[in-house]
C-alpha cells in the first residue's frame, strides 16, 4: 500500500481501499473521498474532513475525536464502537449508518439527521435532548 499522503489541505481519495489502522491524525484534508473505504481502527482524530464522503465506509473502532466532519456524508457507514466525542458533525447525512456502541453525546450534531442512523437507546436519548429532530425544535 502506498503510504504517501497529499499535501496538507489537499483532498484524499481512498475510496474502495483497505486502510485498516491508517493514521491521519492532526491533518487537514477537506473534500476527501472515503466511499466504501475500510478504515477499521484508523486514527482520524484532530483532523479536518469537512465536505468529505464517507458513504458506506467501514470505520469500526476508529478514533474520530476532536475532528471536523461538517457537511459530510456518512450514509450507510459502519461506525460501531468508533470514538466520536468532541467532534463536529454539523449538517451531516447519517441515513442507514450504524452508530451502535459509540459515545457521541459530547459531539456537535447540529443540522445532522442522526435519528436516521442505528444507535443505542442511551445515545438516542442524549442526542434528542440537545439535538432534536427539526419538527421537535419548532
Legacy VTK file of the C-alpha trace (Angstrom):
# vtk DataFile Version 3.0
C-alpha trace
ASCII
DATASET POLYDATA
POINTS 138 float
0.000 0.000 0.000
1.239 3.485 -0.877
1.525 5.387 2.396
2.324 8.752 0.823
-0.241 11.416 1.599
-1.187 14.512 -0.354
-0.071 17.909 0.895
-1.846 19.333 3.920
-5.166 20.814 2.784
-5.390 18.676 -0.357
-8.209 16.113 -0.692
-7.526 12.398 -0.252
-9.175 9.722 -2.380
-9.125 6.404 -0.510
-12.463 5.279 -1.930
-12.815 1.481 -2.229
-9.436 0.945 -0.488
-8.421 -1.013 2.582
-6.721 1.315 5.077
-7.133 -0.532 8.373
-5.305 1.230 11.228
-4.265 4.139 8.950
-3.332 7.406 10.666
-4.267 10.896 9.517
-4.149 12.445 12.995
-3.864 16.209 13.125
-4.086 16.832 9.376
-6.438 18.855 7.159
-7.999 17.072 4.187
-11.403 18.604 3.388
-13.322 17.461 0.274
-11.895 13.937 0.538
-13.463 10.711 -0.724
-13.573 7.673 1.583
-16.594 5.986 -0.022
-16.582 2.265 0.889
-13.076 2.600 2.364
-12.053 0.200 5.111
-10.853 2.416 7.959
-11.211 -0.028 10.851
-9.324 1.226 13.941
-7.998 4.169 11.907
-6.723 7.236 13.754
-8.610 10.163 12.255
-8.524 12.320 15.375
-7.926 16.076 15.453
-8.412 16.264 11.671
-10.490 18.428 9.305
-12.558 16.319 6.894
-15.230 18.940 6.126
-17.275 18.299 2.965
-15.983 14.708 2.645
-17.676 11.491 1.533
-17.676 8.535 3.962
-20.631 6.783 2.315
-20.706 3.063 3.217
-17.208 3.268 4.750
-16.255 0.702 7.379
-14.953 2.729 10.339
-15.431 0.346 13.275
-13.428 1.336 16.356
-11.901 4.336 14.537
-10.758 7.361 16.555
-12.603 10.416 15.231
-12.251 12.530 18.361
-11.790 16.302 18.104
-12.269 16.248 14.307
-14.371 18.390 11.959
-16.815 16.480 9.758
-19.042 19.386 8.732
-21.230 18.647 5.675
-20.027 15.027 5.413
-21.951 12.059 4.041
-21.948 9.020 6.354
-24.965 7.280 4.781
-24.635 3.532 5.272
-21.282 3.843 7.095
-20.333 1.390 9.846
-19.164 3.452 12.825
-19.737 0.829 15.521
-17.644 1.492 18.627
-15.941 4.494 16.996
-14.790 7.306 19.272
-16.727 10.428 18.290
-16.560 12.686 21.334
-15.733 16.359 20.936
-16.118 16.174 17.130
-18.232 18.386 14.875
-20.870 16.670 12.752
-22.690 19.787 11.503
-25.096 19.179 8.594
-24.061 15.544 8.060
-26.106 12.749 6.495
-26.401 9.571 8.593
-29.265 7.624 6.961
-28.560 3.903 7.399
-25.296 4.470 9.316
-24.549 2.149 12.248
-23.607 4.152 15.363
-24.146 1.398 17.923
-21.672 1.173 20.763
-20.450 4.752 20.467
-20.364 7.619 22.904
-21.093 10.752 20.944
-23.053 12.828 23.386
-20.267 15.431 23.613
-20.049 15.881 19.835
-21.833 18.631 17.916
-24.675 17.197 15.795
-26.282 20.475 14.648
-28.269 20.060 11.425
-27.392 16.354 11.080
-30.016 13.619 10.659
-28.613 11.390 13.427
-32.115 9.935 14.031
-31.863 8.085 10.694
-28.912 6.025 11.987
-28.941 2.819 14.035
-27.816 3.619 17.576
-28.169 2.595 21.188
-31.128 3.912 23.195
-28.970 5.871 25.643
-27.370 7.850 22.801
-30.762 8.468 21.195
-31.990 9.866 24.500
-28.918 12.101 24.957
-28.999 13.459 21.402
-32.775 14.000 21.486
-32.392 16.366 24.428
-29.773 18.580 22.808
-30.062 17.985 19.045
-33.742 17.176 18.489
-35.331 16.447 15.148
-36.337 19.615 13.232
-40.057 19.047 13.872
-39.319 18.832 17.620
-37.346 22.110 17.692
-40.051 24.349 16.233
LINES 1 139
138 0 1 2 3 4 5 6 7 8 9 10 11 12 13 14 15 16 17 18 19 20 21 22 23 24 25 26 27 28 29 30 31 32 33 34 35 36 37 38 39 40 41 42 43 44 45 46 47 48 49 50 51 52 53 54 55 56 57 58 59 60 61 62 63 64 65 66 67 68 69 70 71 72 73 74 75 76 77 78 79 80 81 82 83 84 85 86 87 88 89 90 91 92 93 94 95 96 97 98 99 100 101 102 103 104 105 106 107 108 109 110 111 112 113 114 115 116 117 118 119 120 121 122 123 124 125 126 127 128 129 130 131 132 133 134 135 136 137
